[in-house]
């Protein structure tokens, strides 16, 4: 039984637009995961990523551009900033919980 099939074209030209980013890109639909995947002929193992969307649309282009190796420094910096924001929020929450318990006593 076939596990996936290549998407050669679509009504929004997403596949064509992905190929304009990198000529080696191609999109498959994984039947087991029921998800669209980005692959590249330039890699020995072609898999790049699974799109977390039910439909193939503009978000696939944005995610592909965001996750390219050329953008890795910016992506890591964004992840670090998000992690720091979450850490600060957690510290503030613990402090607020402590104050509430202190004043309730």
C-alpha positions in Angstrom: 0.0 0.0 0.0 1.3 3.5 -0.9 2.2 5.6 2.1 2.4 8.9 0.3 2.2 10.6 -3.0 3.7 13.7 -4.5 1.6 16.8 -5.0 2.6 18.1 -8.4 0.3 21.1 -8.5 -2.4 22.9 -6.5 -5.0 25.6 -7.0 -3.0 28.2 -5.0 0.3 27.3 -6.7 1.9 26.6 -3.3 4.1 23.8 -4.8 5.2 26.1 -7.6 6.0 28.9 -5.1 8.0 26.4 -2.9 10.0 25.4 -5.9 10.8 29.0 -6.6 12.3 29.2 -3.1 14.4 26.1 -3.8 14.2 24.1 -7.1 14.9 20.8 -5.2 11.8 21.2 -3.0 8.8 18.9 -3.5 5.6 18.3 -1.5 4.1 15.0 -0.6 0.9 14.0 1.1 1.6 11.3 3.8 -1.4 9.1 3.9 -0.5 7.5 7.3 0.0 10.9 9.0 -2.7 12.5 6.8 -0.4 15.5 6.5 1.6 17.5 3.9 5.4 17.2 4.0 8.2 19.2 2.5 11.0 17.2 0.9 14.2 18.2 -1.0 16.0 16.3 -3.7 19.2 17.9 -2.6 19.3 15.8 0.5 20.1 12.1 0.8 17.1 11.7 3.2 14.7 14.0 1.4 12.4 14.8 4.4 12.5 18.4 5.6 9.4 19.0 7.6 5.7 18.2 8.1 3.4 21.2 7.7 1.1 21.4 10.8 -1.9 22.5 8.7 -4.7 20.5 7.2 -4.5 22.4 3.9 -1.7 23.5 1.7 -1.8 27.3 1.7 0.3 30.4 2.3 1.3 29.3 5.8 3.4 26.5 4.2 5.4 29.2 2.3 5.9 31.3 5.5 6.9 28.2 7.5 9.3 27.0 4.8 11.0 30.5 4.6 11.2 30.7 8.4 12.8 27.3 8.9 15.4 27.5 6.1 19.0 27.0 7.2 19.8 30.5 6.1 17.4 31.8 8.7 18.5 29.5 11.5 20.3 32.2 13.5 17.1 34.4 13.6 14.9 31.4 14.4 17.1 30.4 17.3 17.2 34.0 18.6 13.4 34.1 18.4 13.1 30.8 20.2 15.5 32.0 22.9 13.5 35.2 23.3 10.3 33.2 23.6 11.9 30.9 26.2 13.1 33.9 28.2 9.7 35.5 28.1 8.1 32.3 29.3 10.7 31.9 32.1 10.1 35.5 33.3 6.3 34.9 33.2 6.7 31.7 35.3 8.9 33.6 37.8 6.3 36.3 38.1 3.5 33.7 38.6 5.4 31.9 41.3 6.1 35.3 43.0 2.4 36.3 42.8 1.3 32.9 44.1 3.7 33.3 47.1 2.4 36.8 47.8 -1.2 35.5 47.7 -0.5 32.7 50.1 1.5 35.0 52.4 -1.4 37.5 52.6 -4.0 34.8 53.0 -2.2 33.5 56.1 
